[in-house]
Amino acid sequence: MNKPTRTEPPQTGDERATLTGFLQWQRETFAWKCAGLTTEQLRERNVPPSKLSLLGLVRHMAEVERGWFRMALRGEDIPFRWKRGPGDDSAFEAHDADPDEAFAAWEEECTIARSIVDAAESLETVTEFRGNVFSLRWILIHMIEEYARHNGHADLIRERIDGATGE
């Protein structure tokens, strides 16, 4: 795997620039973990007993971006992209999913999320979602955590596919 081009978070930025910088760095790390693979490799579930695949993670992260930024923060009344049942995350089921569709959805949701964050007045912006109140600060920190966790999964899956590892 080639050394990625990633945007380094600011080392002396204010809180907002630092949080959004780290989130973008995590997004770019995730894209790097998935780069240069075939459809079959992206769909491969190779860390048993887990059913995770890189493509399933792409679809999941598109849903996570959509859920936290559009549904929760902006209050959009929109469905998830992939059907779900109670307690279900069908986005992970990617054995016959289209990589082009999944990556386009993820990139679109990331672009929309960035515009929502840019338009927010402050990190103190709050929203009520499913009976809980969240600040933009909390959502950004949660998203950094979400990507960091799944980047670890992606690293293990990628290593099993072609031996590539990275930070």
N, C-alpha and C positions, 0 to 999 in steps of 0.2 A: 504494500500500500504506500503510495507516495505521500510525502510530508504535506499535510493540508495547508491551505491558505485560510487562516482564521483571523478574525478581528480580535485583537487583544483588548480586554476590558481596560478602561482607564485606571491608572494607578493613583491618580490624584483627583479624580472627578468627584462631583457631588454624589449624594446618595442615589438619586434617580439615574444618573449616567452610569454609575457603578452597577446598579441592579440590572438595568437594561443591557449594559455591556456584557455582564456575565451570562445573562439569558441568551443573548445572541451568540456568544462563544459556545455555549452548550448546544444550541441549534446547529451551528456549523460543525461541531464535533460529531453530532449525530449524522449529519449528511455525509461526513467523511467516512464514518463506519460503514455506510451503505454504498459508497462509490465504487464503480467499476465492476459490479457483479452482474451475472446473468439473471434472468427471471427465475430460473430454477434455484439458483443460489440464494436469491432474496426470499424465496418461499421455503427454503430448507429449514426443517425443525431438527436440529442436531445436538441438542443438549437435554437428553431425556432425564427425567420424565417430563420436563417442561415442553409445552407445545409452542413456545415462542419461536418466531422467525423474525428476521429483519423487516420483511414486508409487513408482518402483523404489527410490529412496533411503529412503523411509519404510519399505518392507518390509525393506530391507537393515539399517537401523538397529534395527528390531525384532529381527532375527536377531542383530545384534552385542550388543545389550543382553542377550538371552537367553543367548548363548554365553558372554560374559565373566562375568556375574553369577550366572546359574543353573547353567550347565554347569561352568564353570571354578571360580568361587569357592565355590559351595555344593555342587558335585559331583553335581548332579542328572543322572540318566541319562535324558534326554529327547531327542526328535528336534528338529531344526529345524522351523519351521512350514511352510516351503515346501520341496518336494523338491529334492535336490541330487545332482549326480553328482560324481565326483572332479575337484577343481579348478574346480568350477562354483559360481556363486552365483545360483541361479534367482530369488532374491528380486528381483534387478534387472529380471527379465523381467516387466514390469507392463502390457503392451499390452492385456490383458483383465482385469486385476486390479480388485477391488472396493475403492474408496477407504475406505469405511466399515469394512470388515474390516481393511484395512492399518493405518488410524489406531487402531482399537480394539486391535489386537495390539501396536502400538508403545506406546500409552499404558499398556496392561497390563504390558508388560515393563519400562517405566520405573518404574511403581509398585512392582513386585516388586523391581527392582534397588535402589530407595531403601530398601525395608524390609530387604534383605539387608545393605546398607552400614550402616544404622542399628544392626543387631543385631551387627555385627562388633565384637569386643573392641577392636581398634586397627588403625591403618594397617599395623602389622607383621604382621597376620594373613596367613598364606601358604597357598598351595594348589599342588598339583602338577596340571598339566594337559598332556596330550599330551607327556609326557616333559620338561617344563620346570616350574620353580618360579616363581611370581609372588606378589608381595605385593599387598595391597589398594591400597596407595599406587600401585604401578605400574599396576594396572588402572584406577584413577581417572584418572591422568595419560594413559594410553593412550586412554581414552574421551573425554577433553577434546580430545585430538589428533584422534581419529576424527571427532568432531562438527565441529571447526574445519575440517578438510579438506573434509568433505561440505557444510558450510554455504557454503564457497566455491563448490563445484559448484552448489549450490542457488541461490545468488545469480546465477550466470551463466544458469542455466536460466530462472529467474524473469524476469530482465531480457529474455530473448528472448521470453517469453510476453506480457508486458504493459508492459515498460519499467520496472517497479518495481525499485529498488535500495535497498540499506540496508547498515548496518554489519554 
